[in-house]
Amino acid sequence: MYFVVPQIILFREEHSPRTLVDKVEFISAPGFSDENIYRPGGPKFLLTNRALFKFNKQKKRFCLLKIHNNESLENIIKLTGFKFDVDDKITNMSVPNKTRIDILRNKISYMVSEFYPEFADKIWGV
């Protein structure tokens, strides 16, 4: 399914050189395929507890779009184990408004708990 879903959002709670590595030992779902392989899906974004990256299929690499308010570009570079581009218009992430928080807590959390019960319990207590 990973190969056909058009907008995969990767999520990693821990943003560190240990978890965001330059090279892995085993690939279960590659970010890109050979040019002669039709593959409409793949990663669109990578969201961590510190930053938001967008995947560029042509360049076959991530581009940093946003960072949390308490982060710096220098710290993101230091804590990321792979090389990435930086968007010309990099911005801070906005704080979600009350409506979005309510949707996350009252709807999304229960959907997430079906597939990731430990994560949903840790984050939302459901």
C-alpha positions in Angstrom: 0.0 0.0 0.0 2.9 2.4 0.8 3.7 2.5 -2.9 0.3 3.7 -4.0 -0.9 6.0 -1.3 -0.1 9.4 -2.7 0.6 11.4 0.5 2.4 9.5 3.2 3.2 11.6 6.3 6.0 10.1 8.2 6.0 10.8 11.9 8.8 10.4 14.4 8.4 11.6 17.9 12.1 11.6 18.7 14.2 13.9 16.5 17.8 12.8 17.0 20.8 11.5 15.1 20.0 8.0 16.5 16.5 8.0 14.8 17.1 10.2 11.8 20.0 8.4 10.2 21.9 8.9 6.9 21.9 5.2 6.0 19.8 2.3 7.3 20.6 -1.4 7.4 17.2 -2.5 6.1 14.7 -0.7 3.9 11.0 -1.7 4.3 9.5 1.2 2.4 11.9 3.2 0.2 11.5 7.0 -0.3 11.9 6.6 -4.1 12.3 3.9 -6.7 14.2 3.4 -10.0 12.8 5.7 -12.7 11.5 2.8 -14.7 9.2 1.7 -11.9 5.7 3.4 -11.7 5.1 4.4 -8.2 2.6 7.2 -7.5 2.9 7.0 -3.7 5.7 7.6 -1.2 6.6 10.1 1.5 5.2 13.6 1.3 6.2 15.0 4.7 8.3 14.0 7.8 7.0 15.5 11.0 9.1 15.3 14.2 8.8 16.8 17.7 11.1 19.6 16.4 10.5 20.2 12.7 8.5 19.6 9.5 10.2 18.4 6.3 8.8 18.0 2.8 10.1 15.2 0.5 11.3 16.3 -2.9 11.0 13.3 -5.3 13.1 14.9 -8.0 16.0 15.6 -5.7 15.3 12.4 -3.6 15.8 14.3 -0.3 14.0 16.2 2.3 13.7 20.0 2.6 13.2 21.6 6.0 10.0 23.7 5.9 9.2 24.6 9.5 10.7 24.4 12.9 9.1 24.6 16.4 9.2 28.1 18.1 11.8 27.0 20.6 14.2 25.5 18.0 17.0 26.9 15.8 18.2 25.9 12.4 21.6 25.1 13.9 20.1 22.7 16.4 18.0 20.9 13.7 21.1 20.5 11.6 23.0 19.1 14.6 20.1 16.7 15.6 19.4 15.4 12.1 21.6 12.5 11.0 21.0 13.0 7.2 21.6 16.0 4.9 18.6 18.0 3.9 17.8 21.2 2.0 16.4 24.3 3.8 13.4 26.1 2.3 14.0 29.8 1.4 11.0 30.8 3.4 11.5 28.6 6.5 9.0 29.5 9.2 8.1 28.6 12.7 5.2 26.1 13.2 2.0 27.8 14.2 0.3 26.8 17.5 -3.0 24.9 16.7 -6.2 26.8 17.6 -8.8 25.5 19.9 -10.9 23.9 17.1 -8.0 21.9 15.9 -7.0 20.8 19.4 -10.6 19.6 19.9 -10.7 17.7 16.7 -7.4 16.0 17.6 -8.5 15.1 21.1 -12.1 14.1 20.4 -11.9 12.5 16.9 -8.4 11.8 15.6 -7.2 10.4 18.9 -9.7 7.5 18.8 -8.9 6.7 15.2 -5.2 6.7 16.0 -5.8 4.5 19.0 -7.1 1.7 16.8 -3.7 1.3 15.1 -1.3 2.8 17.7 -2.9 2.3 21.1 0.3 2.9 23.1 1.0 6.2 21.3 -2.6 7.4 21.6 -2.6 6.5 25.3 0.7 8.4 25.9 -0.3 11.5 24.0 -4.1 11.7 24.6 -4.8 9.2 27.3 -7.3 7.2 25.2 
